[in-house]
Amino acid sequence: MDKKILHIDVNNAFLSWLAVYKLKCGETLDIRNIPAIIGGDEEARKGVVLAKSMKAKEFGIITGEPIYQAKKKCPQIQVFKGNLDIYREYSNKLYKLLLEYTDKIERFSIDECFLDMTEYLMKDTLENKAKEIHKRVKQELGFTVNIGISNNKLLAKMASDFEKPDKIHTLYTSEIQTKMWNLPVSELFMLGKKSVPKLYKMGIKTIGDLAKKDRQLLIKTFGKHGNMMWEYANGIDNSEVNYKYEKPKCIGNSITLPMDICNIEKLEKVLLGLTEQVTYRLRKSNLVANSVNVQLRTKDFIDTSHQGKLDIATSSTQQIYTKAKALLREMYNEGTFIRLVGVRVDKLEDKEQRQLSLFENKDKEKLDKIDSVMDNLKEKYGYNSITFAGRIEKKE
């Protein structure tokens, strides 16, 4: 199975995060819209530009140059000190949002993440998920990201480095020659600065030149690094997304529909598929949910959502779907065309630690058994290999 990988890269993270924090604290000036930089301590002789606004970039200011030099280029430049606590806060907020989409997240740096979406797409596309994440980060967190889309980490990373800021780019294997090979060889991921002059002397100026070079010659010249360079230039990367599992605070999934729907029964079927995926993740995490949230987006991009408390904390697909369906019927206006449906479960707790209710459904053991059997089949044959949606609909 082809992997489905996203690379999320926060645009100008340090300056953007400080800007969002200042606005949240009541300041009216967005420092992203003026000549501004994040700088080290000038008095401690660490006065270099760590991050810059787009306005500062227009004056030719570059990351890493001395602050005094930046001030010569732009006397009115405003300098702000870095704040690691703020950076961690917003990095964690981004990570928390991304956990709604997949459990497999590699925090590559404080402002970059790889997401393995292979088992979490259902019938949606990787491009749609990228668009959804892209929009939510901007609306809910207040900053922008670039997103790279591909079938491996290397190409996803390369794609996210294409035109910035606030962009989404694909770089699939079939697009390597047209999108990557014409780039300067210096832009290849993990290529050391010392290697570039040597490659130039060998007549290698572009990534395409490197990809077409004899592999053994590169190994002879650069050792193991030469082999890696050749593989990367040809888009070869078999590395896994190295994630550390963390229990999520909420679990959700949404899907942008291939065509707008205005039929409540069809919307319920979509909702059922989403609920099945969400509850599957709940059970894998050994969690139960106390509330359900359903989101709709109209063809005119108007968002509405309803949330409801479950009678008992549960991970049962049937019980959560029953609640989600009731919320859908409460909020849906007949005849409205819908382009996106989402479902999320909140107020999660460990299954073993929850308090049992005296009024729990007598069929709980039977429902748990059905869920367990279906989960085991999905684990063995792949998530999309089997569904018990029809079984649930018959019980309703």
C-alpha positions in Angstrom: 0.0 0.0 0.0 1.3 3.5 -0.9 1.9 5.7 2.1 0.0 8.9 2.5 2.2 11.5 4.1 1.8 15.2 4.9 4.6 17.5 6.0 3.3 20.6 8.0 5.7 23.5 8.2 4.7 26.7 10.2 5.4 29.8 8.2 7.9 32.1 9.9 7.1 30.3 13.2 8.8 32.4 15.8 7.6 35.7 14.6 4.1 34.4 13.7 3.6 32.8 17.1 4.8 36.0 18.9 2.4 38.0 16.7 -0.6 35.7 17.6 0.3 35.8 21.3 0.5 39.7 21.3 -2.9 40.0 19.5 -4.4 37.5 22.0 -3.1 39.7 24.8 -4.9 42.7 23.4 -2.4 44.4 21.3 -3.8 45.8 18.0 -0.6 45.9 16.0 0.2 42.7 14.1 4.0 42.6 13.9 3.7 40.4 10.8 2.5 43.4 8.9 5.5 45.7 9.7 9.2 45.5 9.3 10.0 43.3 12.3 12.5 40.6 13.4 13.0 38.2 16.2 16.6 38.7 17.4 19.1 37.4 19.9 20.6 39.4 22.7 22.7 42.2 21.2 24.5 43.0 24.4 25.5 39.3 24.8 27.0 39.4 21.3 24.2 37.1 20.1 22.5 39.7 18.1 21.5 37.9 14.9 18.2 37.7 13.1 16.3 34.6 14.1 13.1 35.3 12.1 11.8 38.2 10.0 8.5 39.5 8.7 7.7 39.6 5.0 8.0 43.4 5.2 11.5 43.0 6.7 12.4 40.6 3.9 11.5 43.3 1.4 14.5 45.3 2.7 16.8 42.5 2.0 17.1 41.3 5.6 18.0 37.6 5.9 17.9 35.1 8.7 21.3 34.8 10.5 22.7 38.2 9.7 23.7 40.6 12.6 21.0 42.8 13.9 23.1 45.9 13.4 23.3 45.1 9.7 19.6 44.6 9.5 19.1 48.0 11.1 21.4 49.6 8.4 19.1 48.1 5.8 15.9 49.2 7.6 16.4 51.8 10.3 12.8 51.6 11.4 13.0 47.8 12.0 11.4 46.7 15.2 13.3 44.0 17.2 11.6 41.5 19.5 13.2 39.0 21.8 12.5 35.3 21.4 10.3 33.5 23.9 10.6 29.7 24.1 7.5 29.4 26.3 5.3 31.0 23.7 6.9 28.8 20.9 6.2 25.6 22.9 2.6 26.7 23.6 1.7 27.2 20.0 3.7 24.2 18.8 1.7 22.1 21.2 -1.6 23.7 20.1 -0.7 22.7 16.5 0.2 19.2 17.6 -3.1 18.8 19.5 -5.1 19.9 16.4 -3.2 17.4 14.2 -3.9 14.6 16.6 -7.5 14.8 15.5 -6.4 13.5 12.1 -4.0 10.7 12.9 -2.2 9.1 15.8 1.0 8.9 13.8 2.8 12.2 14.1 6.5 12.9 14.1 7.5 16.2 15.6 10.4 16.8 13.3 11.2 20.2 15.0 9.3 22.7 17.1 7.6 24.0 13.9 7.5 21.0 11.7 5.5 17.7 11.7 5.2 14.6 9.5 1.8 13.0 9.5 1.2 9.4 8.3 -2.4 9.5 7.0 -2.3 6.1 5.4 -4.9 4.4 7.6 -6.9 7.5 8.4 -8.3 8.8 5.1 -11.3 6.5 4.7 -12.7 7.4 1.3 -11.4 11.0 1.4 -8.3 12.2 -0.4 -5.0 13.3 1.1 -5.4 16.6 -0.7 -8.8 17.3 1.0 -7.3 16.5 4.4 -4.4 18.9 3.7 -6.9 21.7 2.7 -8.9 21.1 5.9 -5.9 21.2 8.1 -4.6 24.3 6.3 -7.8 26.2 6.8 -8.3 25.1 10.5 -4.8 26.1 11.5 -5.4 29.6 10.1 -8.9 30.0 11.5 -8.5 28.4 14.9 -4.8 29.0 15.8 -4.2 32.3 13.9 -1.1 31.5 11.9 -0.4 29.9 8.6 1.4 26.7 7.4 2.8 25.2 4.3 1.8 21.6 3.6 3.6 19.1 1.5 1.8 16.1 0.1 3.4 12.9 -1.1 3.9 9.2 -0.6 7.1 9.5 1.4 8.6 11.8 4.0 11.4 13.1 1.7 9.0 14.3 -1.1 6.5 15.7 1.4 9.3 17.7 3.0 10.5 18.9 -0.4 7.0 19.9 -1.4 6.4 22.0 1.7 9.5 24.0 0.8 8.1 25.1 -2.5 6.6 28.5 -2.8 5.8 30.1 0.6 3.9 31.2 2.6 0.5 29.7 3.2 0.6 27.2 0.4 -0.2 23.5 -0.3 2.0 21.6 -2.8 2.1 18.0 -4.0 5.2 16.1 -5.0 4.4 12.6 -6.0 6.8 10.2 -7.7 5.3 11.0 -11.1 6.0 14.7 -10.5 9.7 14.5 -9.6 11.0 15.3 -13.0 8.7 18.3 -13.6 8.7 19.8 -10.1 12.0 18.8 -8.5 14.7 18.0 -11.0 15.0 21.6 -12.3 15.7 22.9 -8.8 19.3 23.8 -7.8 21.1 20.8 -6.3 21.6 22.9 -3.1 17.9 22.7 -2.4 17.9 18.9 -2.0 17.0 17.9 1.5 19.9 16.8 3.7 22.5 17.9 1.2 25.4 19.3 3.2 26.8 22.8 2.3 30.3 21.3 1.8 29.0 18.9 -0.8 27.6 21.6 -3.1 31.0 22.9 -4.4 32.2 19.4 -5.0 29.0 18.6 -7.0 29.5 21.8 -9.0 33.0 20.7 -10.0 31.5 17.4 -11.2 29.1 19.4 -13.4 26.1 18.7 -11.2 24.1 21.9 -10.9 20.5 20.7 -10.5 18.8 17.9 -8.6 18.1 16.3 -12.0 21.8 16.3 -12.8 22.5 14.5 -9.5 19.7 11.9 -10.2 21.1 11.0 -13.6 24.7 10.7 -12.3 26.3 7.3 -12.0 25.4 6.0 -8.5 28.7 4.2 -8.0 30.7 7.3 -8.8 28.8 9.2 -6.2 29.5 6.5 -3.6 33.1 6.4 -4.5 33.4 10.2 -4.1 31.1 10.8 -1.1 30.9 7.4 0.6 27.5 6.4 2.1 26.3 10.0 1.8 26.7 9.7 -2.0 24.3 6.9 -2.1 21.8 8.8 0.0 22.1 11.9 -2.3 21.4 9.8 -5.3 18.4 8.1 -3.8 17.0 11.4 -2.5 17.5 13.0 -6.0 15.4 10.2 -7.4 12.8 10.5 -4.7 13.6 7.3 -2.9 12.9 7.3 0.8 11.6 4.3 2.8 11.9 5.9 6.3 8.9 5.6 8.6 7.1 8.4 10.4 8.7 8.1 13.9 5.8 8.9 16.2 5.5 8.7 20.0 2.0 7.7 20.8 0.2 10.2 23.1 -3.4 9.8 24.2 -5.5 12.5 22.4 -7.7 15.0 24.1 -10.3 14.6 21.4 -10.7 12.5 18.2 -12.4 13.7 15.1 -12.7 13.2 11.4 -14.3 15.2 8.6 -14.7 14.7 4.8 -15.1 17.1 2.0 -17.8 15.5 -0.2 -17.1 14.8 -3.9 -20.4 16.6 -4.6 -22.7 18.7 -2.5 -25.5 16.7 -0.8 -28.9 18.0 0.3 -30.4 14.6 1.3 -30.5 13.8 5.1 -30.4 10.1 4.6 -27.2 10.4 2.4 -25.7 12.7 5.0 -26.4 10.1 7.7 -24.5 7.5 5.7 -21.5 9.8 5.5 -21.8 10.5 9.2 -21.9 6.8 10.0 -18.6 6.2 8.1 -17.0 9.0 10.0 -18.3 7.8 13.3 -16.9 4.3 12.6 -13.5 5.7 12.0 -13.5 7.9 15.1 -14.7 5.1 17.4 -12.1 2.7 15.9 -9.4 5.2 17.0 -11.1 5.6 20.4 -10.9 1.8 21.0 -7.3 1.6 19.8 -6.4 4.2 22.4 -8.5 2.4 25.1 -10.5 5.5 25.6 -14.2 6.4 26.0 -16.0 9.6 25.1 -18.5 11.7 27.0 -19.6 14.0 24.3 -20.1 14.2 20.5 -19.8 17.1 18.1 -21.2 17.2 14.6 -20.0 19.8 12.0 -21.6 20.8 8.7 -20.2 23.2 6.0 -22.6 24.4 3.4 -21.7 24.9 -0.3 -21.4 28.6 0.6 -18.7 27.8 3.2 -21.0 28.5 6.2 -20.0 26.3 9.2 -22.4 25.1 11.9 -21.9 22.6 14.7 -23.9 21.0 17.5 -22.5 19.2 20.5 -24.3 16.8 22.9 -23.5 14.9 26.0 -23.7 11.1 25.9 -25.8 9.3 28.5 -22.7 7.2 29.4 -19.1 7.4 28.5 -18.6 4.9 25.6 -16.6 3.9 22.6 -19.4 2.0 21.0 -19.9 2.9 17.3 -23.7 2.3 17.6 -24.2 4.5 20.7 -22.0 7.4 19.4 -23.6 7.2 16.0 -27.1 7.3 17.5 -26.2 10.6 19.3 -24.4 12.0 16.2 -27.4 11.3 14.0 -29.7 13.0 16.5 -27.4 16.1 16.4 -27.4 16.0 12.6 -31.2 16.0 12.5 -31.3 18.9 15.0 -29.1 21.2 13.0 -29.7 20.3 9.4 -32.1 22.5 7.4 -33.9 20.6 4.7 -32.8 21.5 1.2 -29.4 23.0 2.3 -26.5 21.7 0.2 -23.7 20.4 2.3 -20.0 20.1 1.1 -18.3 18.9 4.4 -19.4 16.7 7.3 -17.4 16.2 10.4 -17.7 14.4 13.7 -15.6 14.7 16.9 -15.7 13.1 20.3 -14.6 15.0 23.3 -14.0 14.7 27.1 -12.1 11.5 26.7 -11.1 9.3 29.6 -9.4 6.0 30.1 -11.8 3.1 29.7 -10.6 1.3 32.8 -10.9 4.4 35.0 -14.3 5.5 34.1 -17.2 5.1 36.5 -19.7 2.5 35.5 -23.3 3.7 35.4 -26.1 1.6 37.0 -28.2 2.3 33.9 -25.7 1.1 31.3 -27.2 -0.6 28.3 -27.8 -4.3 28.9 -26.5 -4.9 25.3 -23.2 -3.3 26.1 -21.3 -6.6 26.2 -22.8 -7.6 22.9 -21.9 -4.2 21.3 -18.4 -4.4 22.6 -18.0 -7.8 21.2 -19.2 -6.7 17.7 -16.8 -3.7 17.8 -13.9 -5.9 18.9 -14.5 -8.4 16.1 -14.7 -5.7 13.4 -11.6 -4.0 14.8 -9.6 -7.2 14.6 -10.7 -7.7 11.0 -9.6 -4.2 10.1 -6.2 -4.8 11.8 -5.7 -7.9 9.8 -7.0 -7.0 6.4 -6.8 -3.1 6.4 -9.2 -0.5 7.6 -11.3 -0.2 4.5 -11.7 -4.0 4.0 -14.8 -4.3 6.1 -17.5 -2.2 7.7 -20.5 -2.9 9.9 -22.4 0.2 8.9 -25.3 -1.8 7.5 -25.5 -3.8 10.7 -25.9 -0.7 12.7 -28.5 0.8 10.4 -30.7 -2.3 10.7 -30.6 -2.0 14.5 -31.8 1.6 14.5 
